[in-house]
Amino acid sequence: MGIRRVISVQPPIPLGDVTIVPAPLCGRPEAEMARAMAAALSEFEIPSAADVMGRLRQAFPLAPLAARVAALAVEKDIIALKGDLGSGKTSFARAFIRARGGNEEVPSPTFTLVQVYELCPTPIWHFDLYRLRRPEEAWELGIEVAFDEAISLIEWPDRLDPLLPERRLEISLAFGDRPDARRAVLGAPPAWRARLRGILTGA
């Protein structure tokens, strides 16, 4: 097990298994960061959906949903990505990280189990726990640090079992009617419901 950190500075510098890459939001005044986030988000639209329980009834590309959720996420948020192999969990994570200011390649952490993106204003820890044998092994990955200080994107969250906090947002992905389309069911705790209302109504 190991942690691959992607540290956001200028310019890109390869250093062993640590890749240092630029992040356009880092080092900017807060107002400018907000404008940059809004500009990134303005590229995306999602179809309207009319189910307050969180089901997006239409099939849609993943990037728009990921960008909308990314714009709402804050420190200590945990986003559990569920679905079969190939359903789009890693694609969602890639689009989420890009929308938060990460321009670097976002590989699946299948073998490292976790990659850390030191983006501003909040780092993102991307977990792929498919190879986790026991929930307790997650402590070796520093998952408690992610839960307390970062935004956590977790593929195969069922591997954590009792260690997965109840405050998580669950996004269950399934195949749509086109190769590039997916359907999603969002399971939101109270802290997320008000934030997600705009997504669920197509606002």
C-alpha positions as CSV (number, residue, x, y, z in Angstrom):
1,M,0.0,0.0,0.0
2,G,1.1,3.5,-0.6
3,I,0.0,7.1,-1.1
4,R,0.7,8.9,-4.4
5,R,0.6,12.6,-3.8
6,V,0.0,15.0,-6.6
7,I,1.1,18.4,-5.3
8,S,-0.1,21.5,-7.1
9,V,2.6,24.1,-7.8
10,Q,4.2,25.7,-10.8
11,P,5.8,24.2,-13.0
12,P,5.3,20.4,-13.4
13,I,8.3,18.5,-12.0
14,P,8.5,14.7,-11.9
15,L,10.2,13.3,-8.8
16,G,10.1,9.6,-8.3
17,D,6.5,8.5,-7.6
18,V,5.6,12.1,-6.7
19,T,4.3,14.3,-9.5
20,I,4.2,18.0,-9.0
21,V,1.7,19.7,-11.3
22,P,0.1,23.1,-11.7
23,A,-3.3,23.9,-10.2
24,P,-4.8,27.2,-11.5
25,L,-6.7,27.9,-8.3
26,C,-3.7,27.8,-5.9
27,G,-2.3,31.1,-4.7
28,R,-5.1,33.2,-6.0
29,P,-7.2,35.6,-4.0
30,E,-10.5,34.0,-2.8
31,A,-12.7,36.1,-5.2
32,E,-10.5,35.1,-8.2
33,M,-10.7,31.4,-7.1
34,A,-14.5,31.7,-7.0
35,R,-14.6,33.2,-10.5
36,A,-12.3,30.4,-11.8
37,M,-14.5,27.7,-10.3
38,A,-17.6,29.4,-11.8
39,A,-16.0,29.5,-15.2
40,A,-15.1,25.8,-15.0
41,L,-18.6,25.0,-13.9
42,S,-20.2,27.1,-16.7
43,E,-19.0,24.6,-19.3
44,F,-21.4,22.0,-18.0
45,E,-25.1,21.5,-18.0
46,I,-27.2,18.6,-16.8
47,P,-30.7,17.5,-17.8
48,S,-33.5,18.5,-15.5
49,A,-34.7,15.9,-13.0
50,A,-37.8,15.8,-11.0
51,D,-37.3,13.5,-8.1
52,V,-36.4,15.0,-4.7
53,M,-35.2,11.6,-3.5
54,G,-32.2,12.0,-5.7
55,R,-32.7,9.9,-8.8
56,L,-31.6,11.5,-12.0
57,R,-34.1,9.9,-14.3
58,Q,-32.4,10.8,-17.6
59,A,-29.2,9.2,-18.8
60,F,-26.4,11.8,-19.1
61,P,-22.6,12.2,-19.4
62,L,-20.9,12.0,-16.1
63,A,-18.7,15.1,-16.3
64,P,-21.7,17.5,-15.9
65,L,-22.9,15.9,-12.7
66,A,-19.3,15.6,-11.3
67,A,-18.7,19.3,-12.0
68,R,-21.9,20.3,-10.2
69,V,-21.1,18.2,-7.2
70,A,-17.5,19.4,-7.1
71,A,-18.8,23.0,-6.9
72,L,-20.8,22.2,-3.8
73,A,-18.1,20.1,-2.0
74,V,-16.3,21.4,1.1
75,E,-13.7,20.2,3.5
76,K,-14.6,17.0,5.4
77,D,-17.1,15.9,2.7
78,I,-17.0,12.2,1.8
79,I,-18.4,11.1,-1.5
80,A,-18.9,7.4,-1.9
81,L,-18.9,6.2,-5.5
82,K,-20.8,3.0,-6.0
83,G,-21.5,0.9,-9.1
84,D,-20.3,-2.1,-11.1
85,L,-17.0,-2.3,-12.9
86,G,-17.0,0.1,-15.8
87,S,-20.0,2.1,-14.5
88,G,-18.0,5.3,-14.4
89,K,-16.7,5.7,-10.8
90,T,-13.2,6.7,-11.9
91,S,-14.6,8.9,-14.7
92,F,-16.7,10.8,-12.2
93,A,-13.6,11.2,-10.0
94,R,-11.6,12.6,-12.9
95,A,-14.2,15.1,-13.8
96,F,-14.6,16.1,-10.2
97,I,-10.9,16.7,-9.7
98,R,-10.7,18.7,-13.0
99,A,-13.6,20.9,-12.0
100,R,-11.8,21.7,-8.7
101,G,-8.8,22.9,-10.6
102,G,-6.7,19.9,-11.3
103,N,-5.3,19.9,-14.8
104,E,-3.1,16.8,-14.4
105,E,-3.9,13.2,-15.5
106,V,-6.0,11.4,-12.9
107,P,-5.3,7.7,-13.1
108,S,-7.2,5.1,-11.2
109,P,-5.5,4.4,-7.9
110,T,-6.2,0.7,-8.3
111,F,-2.7,-0.4,-7.1
112,T,-1.7,2.5,-4.8
113,L,-5.3,2.5,-3.3
114,V,-5.1,6.3,-2.8
115,Q,-3.8,9.4,-4.6
116,V,-3.8,12.8,-2.9
117,Y,-4.3,16.0,-5.0
118,E,-3.1,19.1,-3.0
119,L,-5.5,21.5,-4.7
120,C,-6.6,24.8,-3.3
121,P,-8.5,25.6,-1.2
122,T,-9.1,22.0,-0.2
123,P,-7.1,18.8,-1.0
124,I,-8.8,15.8,-2.6
125,W,-8.0,12.2,-1.5
126,H,-9.1,9.7,-4.2
127,F,-9.4,6.2,-2.9
128,D,-9.9,2.9,-4.9
129,L,-10.5,0.3,-2.2
130,Y,-11.3,-2.7,-4.5
131,R,-8.1,-4.4,-3.3
132,L,-8.7,-3.7,0.4
133,R,-8.8,-7.0,2.3
134,R,-10.1,-5.6,5.7
135,P,-11.6,-2.3,6.6
136,E,-8.9,-1.8,9.2
137,E,-6.3,-1.6,6.5
138,A,-7.7,1.9,5.5
139,W,-6.0,3.3,8.6
140,E,-2.6,2.6,6.9
141,L,-3.7,4.9,4.1
142,G,-4.3,7.8,6.4
143,I,-8.1,7.8,5.8
144,E,-8.8,9.6,9.1
145,V,-6.7,12.5,7.8
146,A,-8.7,12.6,4.6
147,F,-12.0,12.6,6.6
148,D,-10.9,15.4,8.8
149,E,-8.9,17.7,6.4
150,A,-9.9,17.0,2.8
151,I,-12.6,16.0,0.4
152,S,-12.7,12.2,0.0
153,L,-13.7,10.5,-3.2
154,I,-14.1,6.7,-2.4
155,E,-14.5,4.0,-5.0
156,W,-15.8,0.7,-3.7
157,P,-16.8,2.2,-0.4
158,D,-18.4,-1.0,0.8
159,R,-14.9,-2.3,1.6
160,L,-14.8,0.2,4.5
161,D,-18.0,-1.2,6.0
162,P,-18.3,0.2,9.6
163,L,-15.5,2.8,9.1
164,L,-17.5,4.8,6.5
165,P,-19.1,7.8,8.2
166,E,-22.9,8.3,8.0
167,R,-22.4,11.9,6.8
168,R,-21.3,10.6,3.3
169,L,-22.9,11.4,0.0
170,E,-23.5,8.2,-1.9
171,I,-23.6,8.3,-5.7
172,S,-24.7,5.0,-7.2
173,L,-23.9,4.8,-11.0
174,A,-25.5,2.5,-13.6
175,F,-25.2,2.2,-17.3
176,G,-27.4,4.4,-19.5
177,D,-28.9,3.9,-22.9
178,R,-25.7,5.3,-24.7
179,P,-22.1,4.3,-24.2
180,D,-21.2,7.7,-22.8
181,A,-24.3,8.0,-20.6
182,R,-25.0,6.9,-17.0
183,R,-27.8,7.0,-14.6
184,A,-27.3,8.1,-11.0
185,V,-29.0,7.7,-7.6
186,L,-27.9,10.2,-5.0
187,G,-28.2,9.1,-1.3
188,A,-27.8,12.3,0.7
189,P,-27.6,12.9,4.4
190,P,-29.2,16.1,5.8
191,A,-26.1,18.2,5.3
192,W,-26.1,17.5,1.6
193,R,-29.8,17.7,0.8
194,A,-30.1,21.5,0.6
195,R,-26.9,21.8,-1.4
196,L,-28.1,19.2,-3.9
197,R,-31.6,20.6,-4.4
198,G,-30.4,22.7,-7.4
199,I,-29.0,19.6,-9.1
200,L,-32.1,17.6,-8.6
201,T,-34.4,20.3,-10.0
202,G,-32.0,21.1,-12.9
203,A,-31.3,24.6,-11.5
